[in-house]
Amino acid sequence: MAAPFDTDTDTDTVSTTPDDLAELLRCAGVPQSIEQVRAIIAGVAAAPRPRDDEAWLSLILANPPEELRRRLVAWRDALTPPEAFGPAGPERLAALRGEMQRCGLDGFIVPRADEHQGEYVAQRAMRLAWITGFTGSAGAAVVLAGRAAIFVDGRYTLQVASEVDPALFELRHLVEQPPERWLAEALPPGALLGYDPWLHSITGVERLRAACDRADAFLVACPDNPLDAVWTDQPPPPLAPVVAQSVRFAGRTSEDKREDVARDLIRDTAAAAVLTAPDSIAWLLNVRGGDVAYTPLPLSFAILYADARVDWFIDPRKLVPGLTEHLGPAVTVQPPDALGDALDCLASQTVRVDPGTLPAWIAERLESNDATLDKGLDPCALPKACKTPVELNGIRAAHRRDGAALTRFLAWLSREAAGGSLREIAASDRLEAFRAEGELFEGLSFPTISGAGPHGAIVHYRAMPATDRLLEAGTLYLVDSGAQYRDGTTDVTRTVAIGPAGAEQRHRFTLVLKGHIAVAAALFPTGTTGSQLDALARRALWAEGLDYDHGTGHGVGQFLSVHEGPQRISKAGNTVALQPGMILSDEPGYYK
């Protein structure tokens, strides 16, 4: 990480000593000390770069003088950690094993997760990528003294083979060879397997404990994560500005939402609900942030009480001026380290928790105070999924603008690809540029999958300079992409033939198209779930002995997560019935 002062990141930057900058801050009326300002900027630097690259300055001073603005921006640039963490070689694995031994552990689990069990995580939480090299959005690794393994699902079987050294980690399928089965066989009797209770849900811990029981081993919660102890340049928690989401886009006030969800708690005789999913909190409070890439989320926790009050546990340095007025008097902002004491105040009461996302640490804190855990779906998940008429109109408007950008791109692609010199990265960059010209554009909703030829068979492929392929005649080009607009989120997949397509390509494409149409045209009774519709998408493929190893469709948020529950269309069992207002994708596939 670069030094905070005496930076020369560009030719316009004037070398600044701590005393000089402190004087500039004092003269501008900034109340924080130079050390406090540095901490804010380090957190800003650890967050993804937003479209408005200087909005964060309001966390220090609204409209700073030009000289101060220039130097603060240069300081941010100097503190920005690299996007990649360097090669995940044997030295890191050896360092983790040394720390495990110091802690008395025989093994340690490294999930691809943060404290919120989110799909997209801050750089600080990319522990799996740091130790293994795997950069996908789902997976886990288990490190024992003499062997280690990484587990990924069907979307990432090709990617993990290209990113992870098989001499260091055994490559396993997350579903067919889950960690619990591997652990039951690999752990020696009496072994101590460590885990970070903030990074595992209570459901996940139950599975791990059962695996340890089968091996006569013991699962041990680690108060301090041993991987963090050896990741010496781990980025700090991100600090991106938190802003209001206007009722113009939300369709309902935060007060209305809180009262509705609180009525559900009263019906279930729960005193409160602990909310750990940042998108649920953002929806409930009508706020948006930027702590993680591709999804406008402020990372935080919240407790919603049965009287519709909310305690919001978030770093107050993230809140832009005026946000507390938007929140209103029923929302109390508290620092994250106040969460434990607030949980203690729920002693002997019934508390709604979502066992699939609640960190084990929180569950253990509640149960230690005799709270009763009412395990059920996050109470915000279903009302968030059923969009208001205002949200639906916004999403339709966003899709019209997005569709216009995509149509312009396809027209451009038909001209440029014929020349034989177009590559994957240039194509995806051009698509993003078309989208960026649209109204209310805020960025991409996930990394664009721009896959030429064989790369189209890598489900979550991401083009890199080392893999950047030409779009060659006679091949297929897959572009799976989406955008975040202030009024909606999009996710669109297109498969394009570069030149004439072969008979097998046309046949497979037709089978997938039949599945897509079958789902899109389906009429179904009230109470039908996405799992019941999933076979419609696969029927034509199944008739040819073919299939695909991922779900068919997922929920989509409204300027929130591109992958949103609780509804989905998938082989995996799902008891949530599809309801009016839900948005789902429809994306069967075939990969050779």
VEXDREN-2710 file (C-alpha; in Angstrom, 1 decimal):
% VEXDREN-2710
k/r/px/py/pz
1/MET/0.0/0.0/0.0
2/ALA/1.4/3.4/-1.0
3/ALA/2.5/6.0/1.5
4/PRO/-0.1/8.5/2.4
5/PHE/2.0/11.6/2.0
6/ASP/4.7/12.9/-0.4
7/THR/2.7/11.2/-3.2
8/ASP/3.5/11.8/-6.8
9/THR/0.7/9.8/-8.4
10/ASP/0.4/12.3/-11.3
11/THR/2.2/15.4/-12.6
12/ASP/-0.4/17.7/-11.1
13/THR/0.1/16.5/-7.5
14/VAL/2.1/18.7/-5.2
15/SER/4.1/16.9/-2.5
16/THR/2.2/17.2/0.8
17/THR/3.5/16.7/4.3
18/PRO/1.1/15.8/7.1
19/ASP/1.5/19.3/8.6
20/ASP/0.7/20.9/5.3
21/LEU/-2.4/18.9/4.7
22/ALA/-3.6/19.2/8.3
23/GLU/-3.4/23.0/7.8
24/LEU/-5.4/22.8/4.6
25/LEU/-8.0/20.8/6.4
26/ARG/-8.1/23.1/9.3
27/CYS/-8.5/26.2/7.1
28/ALA/-11.4/24.5/5.3
29/GLY/-13.2/23.9/8.5
30/VAL/-12.8/20.1/8.5
31/PRO/-13.4/18.9/12.1
32/GLN/-11.6/15.6/11.8
33/SER/-7.9/15.1/12.6
34/ILE/-5.4/14.2/9.9
35/GLU/-5.4/10.6/11.2
36/GLN/-9.2/10.5/11.1
37/VAL/-9.2/11.8/7.5
38/ARG/-6.6/9.3/6.5
39/ALA/-8.8/6.5/7.9
40/ILE/-11.8/7.7/5.9
41/ILE/-9.8/7.9/2.7
42/ALA/-8.3/4.5/3.2
43/GLY/-11.9/3.1/3.6
44/VAL/-13.0/5.0/0.5
45/ALA/-10.0/3.6/-1.4
46/ALA/-11.0/0.1/-0.4
47/ALA/-14.5/0.5/-2.0
48/PRO/-15.2/0.1/-5.7
49/ARG/-14.7/3.2/-7.8
50/PRO/-18.2/4.7/-8.4
51/ARG/-19.4/6.4/-11.6
52/ASP/-19.2/9.8/-9.7
53/ASP/-15.6/9.4/-8.8
54/GLU/-15.6/12.3/-6.3
55/ALA/-18.9/11.9/-4.5
56/TRP/-17.0/10.5/-1.5
57/LEU/-15.4/14.0/-0.8
58/SER/-18.7/14.9/0.9
59/LEU/-17.8/12.5/3.7
60/ILE/-15.0/14.9/4.6
61/LEU/-16.2/18.3/3.3
62/ALA/-18.9/19.4/1.0
63/ASN/-17.5/21.4/-1.9
64/PRO/-13.8/21.5/-0.7
65/PRO/-11.5/24.2/-2.1
66/GLU/-9.8/23.1/-5.3
67/GLU/-6.4/22.6/-3.8
68/LEU/-7.7/20.5/-1.0
69/ARG/-9.9/18.5/-3.4
70/ARG/-6.9/17.8/-5.6
71/ARG/-4.8/16.6/-2.8
72/LEU/-7.5/14.4/-1.2
73/VAL/-8.1/12.7/-4.5
74/ALA/-4.4/12.1/-5.0
75/TRP/-4.2/10.7/-1.4
76/ARG/-7.1/8.4/-2.3
77/ASP/-5.4/7.2/-5.4
78/ALA/-2.2/6.5/-3.5
79/LEU/-4.1/4.4/-0.9
80/THR/-6.1/2.4/-3.4
81/PRO/-5.2/-1.3/-3.1
82/PRO/-4.5/-3.4/-6.2
83/GLU/-7.5/-5.2/-7.8
84/ALA/-5.6/-8.5/-7.8
85/PHE/-3.8/-9.8/-4.7
86/GLY/-0.8/-11.4/-6.6
87/PRO/-0.2/-15.1/-7.0
88/ALA/-1.7/-17.4/-4.5
89/GLY/1.4/-19.6/-4.1
90/PRO/2.6/-22.1/-1.6
91/GLU/4.0/-19.3/0.7
92/ARG/0.5/-18.2/1.6
93/LEU/-0.7/-21.7/2.3
94/ALA/2.3/-22.3/4.4
95/ALA/1.7/-19.1/6.4
96/LEU/-1.9/-20.0/7.1
97/ARG/-0.8/-23.5/8.2
98/GLY/1.7/-21.9/10.5
99/GLU/-0.9/-19.7/12.1
100/MET/-3.3/-22.7/12.4
101/GLN/-0.6/-24.5/14.3
102/ARG/0.0/-21.6/16.6
103/CYS/-3.8/-21.5/17.3
104/GLY/-3.9/-25.2/18.0
105/LEU/-6.0/-26.0/14.9
106/ASP/-5.7/-29.0/12.6
107/GLY/-7.7/-27.4/9.9
108/PHE/-9.5/-24.2/8.9
109/ILE/-12.4/-23.4/6.5
110/VAL/-12.1/-20.5/4.1
111/PRO/-15.5/-19.7/2.6
112/ARG/-16.1/-17.2/-0.2
113/ALA/-18.3/-15.1/2.1
114/ASP/-18.4/-12.0/4.2
115/GLU/-20.4/-11.3/7.4
116/HIS/-23.5/-10.9/5.3
117/GLN/-23.3/-14.0/3.2
118/GLY/-23.5/-11.8/0.1
119/GLU/-22.6/-12.8/-3.5
120/TYR/-20.4/-9.7/-4.1
121/VAL/-18.0/-8.9/-1.3
122/ALA/-15.6/-6.1/-0.5
123/GLN/-11.9/-6.6/-1.2
124/ARG/-11.3/-7.2/2.5
125/ALA/-13.5/-10.3/2.4
126/MET/-11.9/-11.9/-0.7
127/ARG/-10.1/-14.4/1.5
128/LEU/-10.7/-17.4/-0.8
129/ALA/-9.2/-15.5/-3.7
130/TRP/-6.2/-14.5/-1.6
131/ILE/-5.4/-18.1/-0.4
132/THR/-6.3/-20.1/-3.6
133/GLY/-6.4/-17.7/-6.6
134/PHE/-10.0/-18.5/-7.4
135/THR/-12.0/-15.4/-8.2
136/GLY/-15.5/-16.8/-8.7
137/SER/-18.5/-15.6/-6.6
138/ALA/-19.2/-18.9/-4.8
139/GLY/-17.0/-21.6/-3.3
140/ALA/-15.0/-22.6/-0.2
141/ALA/-11.7/-24.1/0.7
142/VAL/-10.6/-26.4/3.5
143/VAL/-7.0/-26.3/4.6
144/LEU/-5.6/-29.2/6.7
145/ALA/-2.1/-29.7/7.9
146/GLY/-1.3/-32.1/5.0
147/ARG/-3.8/-31.5/2.3
148/ALA/-6.3/-28.9/1.1
149/ALA/-9.3/-28.7/-1.2
150/ILE/-11.4/-26.1/-3.0
151/PHE/-15.1/-26.6/-3.7
152/VAL/-17.0/-24.8/-6.5
153/ASP/-20.3/-25.4/-8.2
154/GLY/-21.0/-26.3/-11.9
155/ARG/-20.7/-22.7/-13.0
156/TYR/-17.0/-22.6/-12.1
157/THR/-15.6/-26.0/-12.8
158/LEU/-13.6/-24.7/-15.8
159/GLN/-12.6/-21.5/-14.2
160/VAL/-11.3/-23.1/-11.0
161/ALA/-9.1/-25.4/-13.1
162/SER/-7.5/-22.4/-14.8
163/GLU/-7.0/-20.3/-11.6
164/VAL/-6.0/-22.7/-8.8
165/ASP/-2.8/-24.8/-8.6
166/PRO/-3.9/-28.5/-8.3
167/ALA/-0.6/-29.3/-6.6
168/LEU/-1.8/-27.1/-3.7
169/PHE/-5.6/-27.7/-3.7
170/GLU/-7.7/-30.7/-4.7
171/LEU/-10.5/-29.5/-7.0
172/ARG/-13.9/-30.7/-6.0
173/HIS/-17.5/-30.1/-7.1
174/LEU/-19.5/-28.3/-4.4
175/VAL/-22.7/-30.3/-5.0
176/GLU/-21.4/-33.7/-6.1
177/GLN/-18.5/-33.7/-3.6
178/PRO/-19.5/-31.2/-0.8
179/PRO/-17.0/-30.1/1.8
180/GLU/-19.0/-32.0/4.5
181/ARG/-18.4/-35.3/2.8
182/TRP/-14.7/-34.5/2.2
183/LEU/-14.2/-33.5/5.8
184/ALA/-15.8/-36.6/7.1
185/GLU/-13.2/-38.6/5.2
186/ALA/-10.2/-36.4/5.6
187/LEU/-10.3/-35.3/9.2
188/PRO/-8.4/-37.5/11.6
189/PRO/-10.1/-38.5/14.9
190/GLY/-9.8/-35.8/17.5
191/ALA/-8.9/-33.1/15.0
192/LEU/-9.8/-29.5/15.7
193/LEU/-11.4/-27.8/12.7
194/GLY/-11.6/-24.0/13.0
195/TYR/-14.1/-21.6/11.4
196/ASP/-14.8/-17.9/11.6
197/PRO/-18.3/-17.6/13.1
198/TRP/-18.9/-14.3/11.3
199/LEU/-18.5/-16.0/7.9
200/HIS/-20.8/-19.0/8.3
201/SER/-24.5/-19.1/8.7
202/ILE/-26.1/-21.2/11.4
203/THR/-27.3/-23.6/8.8
204/GLY/-23.8/-24.0/7.4
205/VAL/-22.3/-24.5/10.9
206/GLU/-24.8/-27.3/11.6
207/ARG/-23.7/-29.1/8.4
208/LEU/-20.0/-28.7/9.3
209/ARG/-20.6/-29.9/12.9
210/ALA/-22.3/-33.0/11.6
211/ALA/-19.3/-33.7/9.3
212/CYS/-17.0/-33.4/12.2
213/ASP/-19.1/-35.7/14.3
214/ARG/-18.9/-38.4/11.6
215/ALA/-15.1/-38.1/11.7
216/ASP/-14.9/-38.0/15.6
217/ALA/-13.4/-34.5/15.2
218/PHE/-14.4/-31.1/16.7
219/LEU/-15.6/-27.9/15.2
220/VAL/-14.1/-24.8/16.9
221/ALA/-15.2/-21.2/16.5
222/CYS/-12.2/-18.9/16.1
223/PRO/-12.5/-15.5/17.8
224/ASP/-9.9/-14.2/15.4
225/ASN/-9.6/-15.3/11.8
226/PRO/-6.2/-17.0/11.3
227/LEU/-6.1/-16.1/7.7
228/ASP/-6.5/-12.4/8.5
229/ALA/-3.5/-12.7/10.8
230/VAL/-1.2/-13.7/7.9
231/TRP/-2.8/-11.4/5.2
232/THR/-0.6/-8.6/6.1
233/ASP/-1.8/-6.1/3.5
234/GLN/-5.5/-6.9/3.8
235/PRO/-7.6/-3.9/2.8
236/PRO/-9.7/-2.1/5.5
237/PRO/-13.5/-2.2/5.5
238/PRO/-14.9/-0.1/2.7
239/LEU/-16.3/3.4/3.2
240/ALA/-18.6/4.4/0.3
241/PRO/-21.1/7.2/0.7
242/VAL/-24.6/6.1/1.7
243/VAL/-27.4/8.1/-0.1
244/ALA/-31.2/8.2/-0.1
245/GLN/-33.2/6.2/-2.6
246/SER/-36.1/8.6/-3.5
247/VAL/-39.7/7.5/-3.2
248/ARG/-39.9/8.5/-6.8
249/PHE/-38.1/5.2/-7.5
250/ALA/-39.1/3.2/-4.5
251/GLY/-42.8/3.8/-4.6
252/ARG/-43.2/3.5/-0.8
253/THR/-41.7/5.3/2.1
254/SER/-39.4/3.6/4.5
255/GLU/-41.9/4.2/7.3
256/ASP/-44.6/2.3/5.4
257/LYS/-42.3/-0.6/4.8
258/ARG/-41.2/-0.7/8.4
259/GLU/-44.8/-0.7/9.7
260/ASP/-45.8/-3.5/7.3
261/VAL/-42.9/-5.8/8.3
262/ALA/-43.4/-4.9/12.0
263/ARG/-47.0/-6.1/11.7
264/ASP/-45.7/-9.5/10.5
265/LEU/-43.5/-9.7/13.5
266/ILE/-46.4/-9.0/15.8
267/ARG/-48.4/-11.6/14.1
268/ASP/-45.6/-14.1/14.8
269/THR/-45.2/-12.9/18.4
270/ALA/-41.6/-11.8/17.7
271/ALA/-40.1/-8.9/19.5
272/ALA/-37.7/-8.0/16.8
273/ALA/-35.9/-9.3/13.6
274/VAL/-32.2/-9.2/13.1
275/LEU/-31.4/-8.2/9.5
276/THR/-28.1/-9.2/8.2
277/ALA/-28.6/-9.0/4.4
278/PRO/-27.5/-5.5/3.2
279/ASP/-30.0/-5.5/0.3
280/SER/-32.9/-6.0/2.8
281/ILE/-31.7/-3.1/4.9
282/ALA/-31.2/-0.9/1.9
283/TRP/-34.7/-1.7/0.7
284/LEU/-36.3/-1.2/4.1
285/LEU/-34.6/2.2/4.8
286/ASN/-34.7/3.4/1.1
287/VAL/-30.9/3.9/1.0
288/ARG/-28.2/2.9/-1.4
289/GLY/-24.4/2.7/-1.1
290/GLY/-21.3/1.4/-2.8
291/ASP/-19.3/-0.8/-0.5
292/VAL/-19.2/-3.7/-2.9
293/ALA/-18.8/-3.9/-6.7
294/TYR/-21.9/-4.1/-9.0
295/THR/-24.5/-3.8/-6.3
296/PRO/-25.3/-0.5/-4.6
297/LEU/-25.2/-1.7/-1.0
298/PRO/-24.0/-0.2/2.2
299/LEU/-22.7/-3.0/4.3
300/SER/-24.5/-3.0/7.7
301/PHE/-26.7/-4.8/10.2
302/ALA/-30.0/-3.8/11.6
303/ILE/-32.6/-4.7/14.2
304/LEU/-36.2/-4.1/13.3
305/TYR/-38.5/-4.0/16.4
306/ALA/-42.2/-4.9/16.5
307/ASP/-43.0/-1.2/17.0
308/ALA/-41.4/-0.4/13.7
309/ARG/-38.3/1.2/15.2
310/VAL/-34.9/0.3/13.7
311/ASP/-31.4/0.2/15.2
312/TRP/-29.0/0.5/12.2
313/PHE/-25.5/-0.6/12.8
314/ILE/-23.3/1.1/10.3
315/ASP/-20.1/3.1/10.2
316/PRO/-21.5/6.7/10.6
317/ARG/-18.7/8.1/8.5
318/LYS/-20.4/6.7/5.4
319/LEU/-23.6/8.7/5.8
320/VAL/-23.8/11.8/3.5
321/PRO/-25.0/15.0/5.0
322/GLY/-28.7/15.1/5.4
323/LEU/-29.2/11.3/5.4
324/THR/-30.3/11.2/9.1
325/GLU/-33.2/13.5/8.2
326/HIS/-34.2/11.1/5.4
327/LEU/-34.2/8.2/7.9
328/GLY/-36.4/9.9/10.4
329/PRO/-36.5/9.7/14.2
330/ALA/-37.6/6.0/14.3
331/VAL/-34.2/5.0/12.9
332/THR/-31.2/5.1/15.2
333/VAL/-27.7/5.0/13.7
334/GLN/-25.2/3.1/15.9
335/PRO/-21.6/2.0/15.2
336/PRO/-21.1/-1.6/14.2
337/ASP/-19.4/-2.6/17.5
338/ALA/-22.7/-1.7/19.3
339/LEU/-24.5/-4.7/17.8
340/GLY/-23.4/-7.1/20.5
341/ASP/-24.9/-5.0/23.3
342/ALA/-28.1/-4.5/21.4
343/LEU/-28.4/-8.2/20.9
344/ASP/-28.0/-8.6/24.7
345/CYS/-31.0/-6.4/25.2
346/LEU/-33.2/-9.0/23.4
347/ALA/-32.5/-11.5/26.2
348/SER/-35.4/-13.9/26.8
349/GLN/-37.4/-12.6/23.8
350/THR/-38.4/-14.1/20.5
351/VAL/-36.3/-12.9/17.6
352/ARG/-36.9/-13.6/13.9
353/VAL/-33.7/-14.7/12.2
354/ASP/-33.0/-16.2/8.7
355/PRO/-30.9/-19.3/9.4
356/GLY/-29.6/-19.3/5.8
357/THR/-27.9/-15.9/6.2
358/LEU/-27.5/-15.2/9.9
359/PRO/-23.9/-15.4/11.1
360/ALA/-23.3/-18.0/13.7
361/TRP/-21.7/-15.3/15.9
362/ILE/-25.0/-13.5/16.2
363/ALA/-27.0/-16.7/16.8
364/GLU/-24.6/-17.7/19.6
365/ARG/-24.8/-14.2/21.2
366/LEU/-28.6/-14.3/21.2
367/GLU/-28.8/-17.9/22.5
368/SER/-26.3/-17.1/25.3
369/ASN/-28.9/-14.6/26.6
370/ASP/-31.8/-17.1/26.4
371/ALA/-33.4/-15.5/23.3
372/THR/-35.7/-17.7/21.3
373/LEU/-34.7/-17.9/17.6
374/ASP/-37.7/-17.8/15.4
375/LYS/-36.1/-19.3/12.3
376/GLY/-37.7/-18.3/9.1
377/LEU/-37.3/-16.2/5.9
378/ASP/-35.8/-12.8/6.2
379/PRO/-39.0/-10.7/6.8
380/CYS/-37.9/-8.2/4.1
381/ALA/-37.2/-10.7/1.4
382/LEU/-40.7/-11.4/0.1
383/PRO/-42.1/-7.8/0.2
384/LYS/-38.8/-6.7/-1.5
385/ALA/-39.3/-9.2/-4.2
386/CYS/-42.9/-8.2/-4.9
387/LYS/-42.3/-4.9/-6.6
388/THR/-44.6/-1.9/-6.3
389/PRO/-46.2/-0.4/-9.4
390/VAL/-43.7/2.4/-9.3
391/GLU/-40.8/0.0/-9.1
392/LEU/-42.2/-2.1/-12.0
393/ASN/-42.7/1.0/-14.2
394/GLY/-39.1/2.0/-13.4
395/ILE/-37.8/-1.4/-14.2
396/ARG/-39.7/-1.4/-17.5
397/ALA/-38.2/2.0/-18.3
398/ALA/-34.7/0.9/-17.4
399/HIS/-35.1/-2.2/-19.7
400/ARG/-36.2/0.0/-22.6
401/ARG/-33.1/2.2/-22.3
402/ASP/-31.0/-0.9/-21.7
403/GLY/-32.6/-2.6/-24.7
404/ALA/-31.8/0.4/-26.9
405/ALA/-28.1/0.2/-25.8
406/LEU/-28.0/-3.5/-26.5
407/THR/-29.6/-3.1/-30.0
408/ARG/-27.0/-0.4/-30.8
409/PHE/-24.3/-2.8/-29.6
410/LEU/-25.6/-5.7/-31.8
411/ALA/-25.7/-3.5/-34.8
412/TRP/-22.1/-2.3/-34.1
413/LEU/-21.0/-5.9/-33.5
414/SER/-22.4/-7.1/-36.9
415/ARG/-20.2/-4.5/-38.6
416/GLU/-17.0/-4.8/-36.4
417/ALA/-16.9/-8.6/-36.1
418/ALA/-16.8/-9.0/-39.9
419/GLY/-13.4/-7.4/-40.0
420/GLY/-11.9/-10.3/-38.0
421/SER/-10.0/-8.1/-35.5
422/LEU/-12.5/-7.6/-32.7
423/ARG/-11.7/-9.1/-29.3
424/GLU/-13.7/-10.0/-26.2
425/ILE/-12.6/-7.0/-24.0
426/ALA/-13.1/-4.5/-26.8
427/ALA/-16.6/-5.8/-27.4
428/SER/-17.6/-5.7/-23.7
429/ASP/-16.1/-2.2/-23.3
430/ARG/-18.2/-1.0/-26.2
431/LEU/-21.4/-2.4/-24.8
432/GLU/-20.7/-0.7/-21.5
433/ALA/-20.1/2.6/-23.3
434/PHE/-23.4/2.4/-25.1
435/ARG/-25.1/1.7/-21.7
436/ALA/-23.3/4.6/-20.1
437/GLU/-24.9/7.0/-22.5
438/GLY/-28.3/6.2/-21.1
439/GLU/-30.2/8.2/-18.5
440/LEU/-29.9/7.2/-14.8
441/PHE/-27.0/4.7/-15.6
442/GLU/-25.0/3.9/-12.4
443/GLY/-22.7/1.1/-13.6
444/LEU/-22.8/-2.6/-14.5
445/SER/-24.8/-5.1/-12.4
446/PHE/-22.2/-7.8/-12.7
447/PRO/-18.9/-8.3/-14.7
448/THR/-19.8/-8.7/-18.3
449/ILE/-19.3/-12.3/-19.6
450/SER/-17.9/-11.7/-23.1
451/GLY/-17.0/-15.2/-24.3
452/ALA/-15.8/-16.0/-27.8
453/GLY/-15.7/-19.5/-29.1
454/PRO/-14.8/-22.0/-26.4
455/HIS/-14.9/-19.3/-23.8
456/GLY/-18.7/-19.2/-24.2
457/ALA/-18.8/-22.6/-22.4
458/ILE/-17.3/-21.1/-19.2
459/VAL/-20.5/-20.1/-17.4
460/HIS/-19.1/-17.2/-15.5
461/TYR/-16.1/-16.4/-17.8
462/ARG/-14.5/-13.0/-17.5
463/ALA/-12.2/-11.9/-20.3
464/MET/-8.7/-10.9/-19.1
465/PRO/-5.7/-9.5/-21.2
466/ALA/-4.1/-13.0/-21.0
467/THR/-7.3/-14.7/-22.3
468/ASP/-8.7/-12.1/-24.7
469/ARG/-9.8/-14.0/-27.8
470/LEU/-10.7/-12.9/-31.2
471/LEU/-14.4/-13.2/-32.3
472/GLU/-13.7/-15.6/-35.2
473/ALA/-15.9/-16.5/-38.1
474/GLY/-17.7/-19.8/-37.7
475/THR/-17.9/-19.5/-33.9
476/LEU/-20.5/-18.4/-31.4
477/TYR/-20.1/-15.3/-29.2
478/LEU/-21.8/-15.2/-25.8
479/VAL/-22.4/-11.9/-24.1
480/ASP/-24.2/-12.0/-20.7
481/SER/-24.4/-8.6/-19.2
482/GLY/-26.4/-6.1/-17.2
483/ALA/-26.6/-2.7/-15.8
484/GLN/-27.6/-0.7/-12.7
485/TYR/-29.9/2.2/-13.3
486/ARG/-31.4/4.3/-10.6
487/ASP/-34.8/3.0/-11.5
488/GLY/-34.0/-0.7/-12.3
489/THR/-31.5/-3.5/-12.7
490/THR/-31.0/-5.5/-15.9
491/ASP/-29.5/-8.9/-16.8
492/VAL/-29.5/-9.9/-20.5
493/THR/-27.9/-12.8/-22.3
494/ARG/-27.4/-13.0/-26.0
495/THR/-25.7/-15.6/-28.2
496/VAL/-24.4/-14.3/-31.5
497/ALA/-23.2/-16.3/-34.5
498/ILE/-20.1/-14.8/-36.0
499/GLY/-20.6/-15.6/-39.7
500/PRO/-22.5/-18.7/-40.7
501/ALA/-23.4/-21.1/-37.9
502/GLY/-22.9/-24.8/-38.2
503/ALA/-25.6/-27.4/-38.0
504/GLU/-24.8/-28.5/-34.4
505/GLN/-24.7/-24.9/-33.3
506/ARG/-28.1/-24.1/-34.8
507/HIS/-29.6/-27.3/-33.3
508/ARG/-28.3/-26.7/-29.8
509/PHE/-29.4/-23.0/-29.9
510/THR/-32.9/-24.1/-31.0
511/LEU/-33.2/-26.5/-28.1
512/VAL/-32.2/-23.7/-25.6
513/LEU/-34.6/-21.3/-27.4
514/LYS/-37.5/-23.8/-27.0
515/GLY/-36.8/-24.0/-23.3
516/HIS/-36.7/-20.2/-23.0
517/ILE/-40.0/-19.8/-24.8
518/ALA/-41.6/-22.6/-22.7
519/VAL/-40.9/-20.7/-19.5
520/ALA/-41.7/-17.3/-20.9
521/ALA/-45.1/-18.5/-22.2
522/ALA/-46.0/-20.6/-19.2
523/LEU/-49.4/-20.2/-17.5
524/PHE/-49.6/-21.6/-14.0
525/PRO/-51.9/-21.6/-11.0
526/THR/-51.5/-19.6/-7.9
527/GLY/-49.0/-21.4/-5.5
528/THR/-46.7/-22.6/-8.3
529/THR/-43.0/-22.4/-7.5
530/GLY/-40.0/-21.9/-9.8
531/SER/-38.9/-25.4/-9.1
532/GLN/-42.1/-26.7/-10.7
533/LEU/-41.4/-24.6/-13.8
534/ASP/-37.8/-25.5/-14.2
535/ALA/-38.4/-28.7/-16.2
536/LEU/-40.1/-26.7/-18.9
537/ALA/-36.8/-25.1/-19.7
538/ARG/-34.9/-28.4/-19.9
539/ARG/-37.5/-30.6/-21.6
540/ALA/-36.2/-30.1/-25.2
541/LEU/-32.6/-30.6/-24.0
542/TRP/-33.5/-33.6/-22.0
543/ALA/-35.1/-35.2/-25.0
544/GLU/-31.6/-35.1/-26.6
545/GLY/-29.8/-36.4/-23.5
546/LEU/-28.5/-32.9/-22.7
547/ASP/-28.7/-30.6/-19.7
548/TYR/-27.0/-27.6/-18.0
549/ASP/-25.5/-27.4/-14.5
550/HIS/-27.1/-24.3/-13.1
551/GLY/-30.4/-22.8/-12.4
552/THR/-32.8/-21.5/-15.0
553/GLY/-33.8/-18.2/-13.5
554/HIS/-33.2/-15.9/-10.5
555/GLY/-35.0/-12.9/-9.0
556/VAL/-33.7/-9.5/-10.0
557/GLY/-33.8/-6.5/-7.7
558/GLN/-34.7/-2.8/-8.3
559/PHE/-31.4/-0.9/-8.3
560/LEU/-30.2/-3.6/-5.9
561/SER/-28.9/-7.2/-6.3
562/VAL/-29.0/-8.6/-9.8
563/HIS/-29.5/-12.0/-8.1
564/GLU/-32.3/-11.6/-5.6
565/GLY/-34.4/-14.2/-3.7
566/PRO/-36.4/-15.7/-2.3
567/GLN/-37.9/-16.8/-5.7
568/ARG/-35.9/-18.7/-8.3
569/ILE/-36.4/-21.2/-11.2
570/SER/-34.1/-24.1/-10.5
571/LYS/-33.9/-27.8/-10.0
572/ALA/-33.1/-27.1/-6.3
573/GLY/-36.2/-27.3/-4.2
574/ASN/-37.9/-24.0/-3.5
575/THR/-41.1/-23.6/-1.5
576/VAL/-41.6/-19.9/-2.3
577/ALA/-44.6/-19.5/-4.7
578/LEU/-44.3/-17.0/-7.6
579/GLN/-46.3/-13.9/-7.0
580/PRO/-47.4/-10.8/-9.0
581/GLY/-44.6/-8.2/-8.9
582/MET/-41.7/-10.6/-8.8
583/ILE/-39.1/-10.2/-11.5
584/LEU/-37.2/-13.3/-12.7
585/SER/-34.6/-14.0/-15.4
586/ASP/-35.2/-16.8/-17.9
587/GLU/-31.8/-18.2/-19.0
588/PRO/-31.5/-21.9/-19.9
589/GLY/-28.3/-22.8/-21.7
590/TYR/-26.0/-25.4/-23.3
591/TYR/-22.3/-25.6/-22.9
592/LYS/-20.0/-27.8/-24.9
END
